[in-house]
């Protein structure tokens, strides 16, 4: 419970799913019993816990899971044992490697022209189009993740003239960071808030069409709803291939690197914790200052 309680909601769900899969492998009732089994094996001898994890890794390989999925599930076990060690329940560490990834991911995302068409698919003045346009601008202009967008509240947006900014809770972060906004992003957010209203609460919400044909505000939008929205707008724009919210983030970071050629500034713009991640983007192309955001936003 303490292991999961210290995580964000999305991470908690992911780790719980990983531990549930581990429980299925062990043929026990649930994650709690799986954790007890792992720690009990390690209590008798650390090598036995490692052996158990190695057999689990072999099972994951046998299921032909993607390396990223396999690595996530092994990482969940390592993180759990590390937490148990901090609490004094496991004076040992889990020493099991993940799976090496061959090749390089394509981190380019859609090109700038495709992003322009995608945002253009939200040119209508109805509430749904205005909302979607604001979401797409944040996804590209600031390279925000869909979870970061979904978590925004109205209080996280400051549109006072000359000080326009948004407070973003980044991946794995405990506090929000203020990021300056570019004119196209400011315009899109102001248009959306004029539809949404100024009541406290989630910045982006679901819009359900009522019997009268008007859109009515509902609960906070989810990351999955953002994914479906991006796919729908891509179809409307006639864009070939699958477009995901994270693809817009990829596109923004790649375009920033093309503009500046500066990997370290791109790290500030993208808020990546590890500089090596940015090198993947840099290999695919032939600071968080206001100019960086303005340059990327001005592309579409």
C-alpha positions as CSV (number, residue, x, y, z in Angstrom):
1,X,0.0,0.0,0.0
2,X,2.8,2.4,0.8
3,X,4.6,1.6,-2.4
4,X,1.5,2.6,-4.5
5,X,0.4,5.5,-2.3
6,X,3.4,7.6,-3.0
7,X,2.8,7.5,-6.8
8,X,0.7,9.6,-9.1
9,X,-2.6,8.1,-10.2
10,X,-1.4,7.0,-13.6
11,X,1.8,5.5,-12.2
12,X,-0.2,3.7,-9.5
13,X,-2.5,2.1,-12.0
14,X,0.5,1.1,-14.2
15,X,2.5,-0.5,-11.3
16,X,-0.7,-2.2,-10.0
17,X,-1.2,-3.7,-13.4
18,X,2.4,-4.9,-13.5
19,X,2.1,-6.5,-10.1
20,X,-1.2,-8.1,-11.1
21,X,0.5,-9.6,-14.1
22,X,3.3,-10.9,-11.8
23,X,0.6,-12.5,-9.6
24,X,-0.9,-14.2,-12.6
25,X,2.5,-15.6,-13.4
26,X,2.9,-17.0,-9.9
27,X,-0.7,-18.3,-9.9
28,X,-1.6,-16.5,-6.7
29,X,-4.7,-14.6,-5.7
30,X,-3.4,-11.1,-6.3
31,X,-0.6,-8.5,-6.0
32,X,-0.3,-8.6,-2.2
33,X,0.3,-12.4,-2.3
34,X,2.8,-12.0,-5.2
35,X,4.7,-9.4,-3.2
36,X,4.7,-11.6,-0.1
37,X,6.1,-14.5,-2.2
38,X,8.8,-12.4,-3.7
39,X,10.0,-11.0,-0.4
40,X,9.7,-14.4,1.3
41,X,12.0,-15.9,-1.4
42,X,14.5,-13.1,-0.9
43,X,14.3,-13.5,2.9
44,X,15.5,-17.1,2.6
45,X,18.2,-16.2,0.1
46,X,18.4,-13.1,-2.2
47,X,19.4,-15.4,-5.1
48,X,16.0,-17.1,-4.9
49,X,14.2,-13.8,-5.4
50,X,16.4,-13.1,-8.4
51,X,15.8,-16.6,-9.8
52,X,12.0,-16.0,-9.5
53,X,12.3,-12.6,-11.3
54,X,14.5,-14.2,-14.0
55,X,11.8,-16.9,-14.6
56,X,9.2,-14.1,-14.8
57,X,11.3,-12.3,-17.3
58,X,11.6,-15.5,-19.4
59,X,7.8,-15.8,-19.3
60,X,7.4,-12.2,-20.5
61,X,9.9,-12.9,-23.4
62,X,7.9,-16.1,-24.2
63,X,4.8,-14.0,-24.6
64,X,6.6,-11.8,-27.2
65,X,5.9,-8.6,-25.3
66,X,7.4,-5.4,-26.6
67,X,10.7,-4.6,-24.9
68,X,9.2,-1.4,-23.3
69,X,6.4,-3.4,-21.7
70,X,8.8,-6.1,-20.4
71,X,11.2,-3.5,-19.0
72,X,8.3,-1.7,-17.3
73,X,7.2,-4.9,-15.5
74,X,10.7,-5.7,-14.4
75,X,11.2,-2.1,-13.3
76,X,8.0,-2.3,-11.2
77,X,9.5,-5.3,-9.3
78,X,12.8,-3.6,-8.8
79,X,11.1,-0.4,-7.5
80,X,8.9,-2.5,-5.1
81,X,12.0,-4.3,-3.7
82,X,13.8,-0.9,-3.3
83,X,10.8,0.4,-1.4
84,X,10.7,-2.7,0.8
85,X,14.4,-2.2,1.5
86,X,13.9,1.4,2.6
87,X,11.2,0.1,5.1
88,X,13.6,-2.6,6.4
89,X,11.7,-5.6,4.9
90,X,14.3,-6.6,2.3
91,X,18.0,-6.1,3.1
92,X,18.8,-7.0,-0.5
93,X,18.2,-5.7,-4.1
94,X,16.6,-7.3,-7.1
95,X,19.3,-7.7,-9.7
96,X,17.5,-8.5,-12.9
97,X,18.1,-6.8,-16.2
98,X,15.5,-5.7,-18.7
99,X,15.5,-6.2,-22.4
100,X,17.8,-4.2,-24.6
101,X,16.1,-2.4,-27.4
102,X,17.5,-2.9,-30.9
103,X,17.4,-0.1,-33.3
104,X,16.2,3.5,-32.7
105,X,12.7,4.6,-32.2
106,X,11.2,7.0,-34.8
107,X,10.8,10.1,-32.5
108,X,10.0,12.5,-35.3
109,X,6.2,12.5,-35.0
110,X,4.1,14.1,-37.8
111,X,5.8,16.9,-39.8
112,X,4.9,20.6,-39.3
113,X,2.6,20.7,-42.3
114,X,0.6,17.7,-40.8
115,X,0.4,19.5,-37.4
116,X,-0.9,22.6,-39.2
117,X,-3.6,20.6,-40.9
118,X,-4.5,18.9,-37.6
119,X,-5.0,22.2,-35.8
120,X,-6.8,23.5,-38.9
121,X,-9.4,20.7,-38.4
122,X,-10.5,22.6,-35.3
123,X,-11.2,25.9,-37.1
124,X,-14.9,26.0,-36.3
125,X,-16.2,28.2,-33.5
126,X,-18.2,25.6,-31.6
127,X,-17.1,24.7,-28.1
128,X,-15.8,21.3,-29.1
129,X,-13.5,22.7,-31.8
130,X,-12.3,25.5,-29.6
131,X,-11.5,23.1,-26.8
132,X,-9.7,20.7,-29.1
133,X,-7.7,23.5,-30.7
134,X,-6.4,24.6,-27.3
135,X,-5.4,21.1,-26.4
136,X,-3.5,20.6,-29.7
137,X,-1.7,23.9,-29.3
138,X,-0.5,22.9,-25.8
139,X,0.5,19.5,-27.1
140,X,2.7,21.0,-29.9
141,X,3.6,24.5,-28.7
142,X,4.8,23.3,-25.3
143,X,5.5,19.7,-26.1
144,X,3.1,18.6,-23.3
145,X,2.2,15.0,-22.6
146,X,-1.5,14.1,-22.7
147,X,-1.4,13.4,-18.9
148,X,0.1,16.9,-18.3
149,X,-2.7,18.5,-20.3
150,X,-5.5,16.5,-18.7
151,X,-4.2,17.4,-15.2
152,X,-4.4,21.1,-15.7
153,X,-6.9,23.2,-13.6
154,X,-8.0,26.7,-14.5
155,X,-5.9,28.0,-11.7
156,X,-2.8,26.6,-13.5
157,X,-3.3,29.1,-16.3
158,X,-2.2,32.8,-16.0
159,X,-3.3,34.9,-18.9
160,X,-2.5,38.3,-17.4
161,X,-1.1,40.4,-20.3
162,X,2.6,40.3,-20.4
163,X,2.9,37.4,-18.0
164,X,1.0,34.6,-19.8
165,X,2.1,31.2,-18.6
166,X,0.8,27.8,-17.6
167,X,1.9,25.6,-14.6
168,X,2.7,22.1,-15.7
169,X,3.1,19.0,-13.4
170,X,5.7,17.1,-15.3
171,X,6.3,13.3,-15.4
172,X,7.6,12.1,-12.1
173,X,7.6,15.6,-10.6
174,X,6.1,16.7,-7.3
175,X,5.6,20.4,-8.1
176,X,4.3,22.3,-11.1
177,X,6.7,24.4,-13.2
178,X,5.5,27.6,-14.9
179,X,6.1,27.8,-18.6
180,X,5.7,30.9,-20.8
181,X,3.1,30.9,-23.6
182,X,3.4,32.0,-27.2
183,X,0.7,34.2,-28.8
184,X,-1.1,31.3,-30.7
185,X,-1.3,29.3,-27.5
186,X,-2.6,32.3,-25.6
187,X,-5.3,33.0,-28.2
188,X,-6.4,29.4,-28.2
189,X,-6.6,29.2,-24.4
190,X,-8.5,32.5,-24.1
191,X,-11.0,31.3,-26.7
192,X,-11.6,28.1,-24.8
193,X,-11.9,29.7,-21.4
194,X,-14.5,32.1,-22.9
195,X,-16.6,29.0,-23.7
196,X,-15.7,27.1,-20.5
197,X,-16.3,29.9,-18.0
198,X,-14.2,31.0,-15.1
199,X,-15.5,28.5,-12.4
200,X,-12.7,26.7,-10.5
201,X,-11.9,23.2,-11.6
202,X,-10.4,21.2,-14.5
203,X,-9.2,23.3,-17.4
204,X,-10.3,20.8,-20.0
205,X,-13.5,18.8,-19.6
206,X,-15.7,16.5,-21.6
207,X,-18.3,18.1,-23.8
208,X,-21.5,16.1,-24.2
209,X,-24.1,17.2,-26.7
210,X,-27.5,17.4,-25.1
211,X,-30.9,17.0,-26.7
212,X,-31.1,20.7,-27.5
213,X,-27.9,20.3,-29.6
214,X,-25.8,22.4,-27.3
215,X,-22.6,21.2,-25.6
216,X,-22.6,20.9,-21.8
217,X,-19.6,20.7,-19.6
218,X,-18.9,17.4,-17.8
219,X,-16.1,15.8,-15.9
220,X,-12.3,16.3,-16.4
221,X,-11.1,15.0,-19.8
222,X,-8.9,12.0,-19.6
223,X,-5.7,11.1,-21.4
224,X,-7.5,8.4,-23.3
225,X,-10.1,10.9,-24.4
226,X,-7.3,13.2,-25.7
227,X,-5.9,10.3,-27.6
228,X,-9.2,9.6,-29.3
229,X,-9.7,13.2,-30.1
230,X,-6.3,13.5,-31.8
231,X,-7.0,10.4,-33.9
232,X,-10.4,11.8,-34.9
233,X,-9.0,15.2,-35.9
234,X,-6.3,13.5,-37.9
235,X,-8.9,11.6,-39.9
236,X,-10.8,14.8,-40.5
237,X,-7.6,16.5,-41.7
238,X,-6.9,13.6,-44.1
239,X,-3.6,12.8,-42.5
240,X,-2.2,9.4,-43.4
241,X,-0.9,7.2,-40.7
242,X,-1.6,7.0,-37.0
243,X,-1.2,10.3,-35.1
244,X,-1.0,10.2,-31.3
245,X,-0.8,13.0,-28.7
246,X,2.8,11.9,-27.9
247,X,3.6,12.2,-31.6
248,X,2.8,16.0,-31.4
249,X,5.3,16.2,-28.5
250,X,7.8,14.3,-30.7
251,X,7.2,16.7,-33.5
252,X,7.7,19.7,-31.3
253,X,11.0,18.5,-29.9
254,X,12.3,17.4,-33.3
255,X,11.4,20.8,-34.8
256,X,13.0,22.6,-31.9
257,X,16.2,20.7,-32.6
258,X,16.0,21.6,-36.2
259,X,15.7,25.2,-35.3
260,X,18.5,25.4,-32.7
261,X,20.6,22.3,-33.0
262,X,21.1,22.7,-29.3
263,X,20.4,19.4,-27.4
264,X,20.7,21.0,-24.0
265,X,18.2,23.7,-24.7
266,X,15.9,21.0,-26.2
267,X,16.2,19.2,-22.9
268,X,14.9,22.3,-21.1
269,X,12.1,22.7,-23.6
270,X,11.0,19.0,-23.5
271,X,11.6,18.6,-19.7
272,X,13.3,15.3,-20.2
273,X,15.1,14.1,-17.1
274,X,17.8,12.3,-19.1
275,X,19.9,14.0,-21.7
276,X,20.4,10.7,-23.5
277,X,16.7,10.6,-24.4
278,X,17.2,13.8,-26.4
279,X,20.1,12.3,-28.2
280,X,17.6,9.8,-29.7
281,X,15.6,12.8,-31.2
282,X,18.8,14.4,-32.3
283,X,19.9,11.2,-34.2
284,X,16.6,11.2,-36.0
285,X,16.9,14.6,-37.6
286,X,19.0,15.2,-40.8
287,X,16.5,26.5,-22.7
288,X,13.1,26.7,-21.7
289,X,13.1,30.4,-22.6
290,X,10.3,32.4,-24.1
291,X,11.9,32.5,-27.5
292,X,12.0,28.6,-27.7
293,X,8.3,28.4,-27.1
294,X,7.5,31.2,-29.5
295,X,9.7,29.7,-32.3
296,X,7.9,26.3,-32.0
297,X,4.4,27.7,-31.8
298,X,5.0,30.0,-34.8
299,X,5.6,27.0,-37.0
300,X,1.8,26.2,-37.2
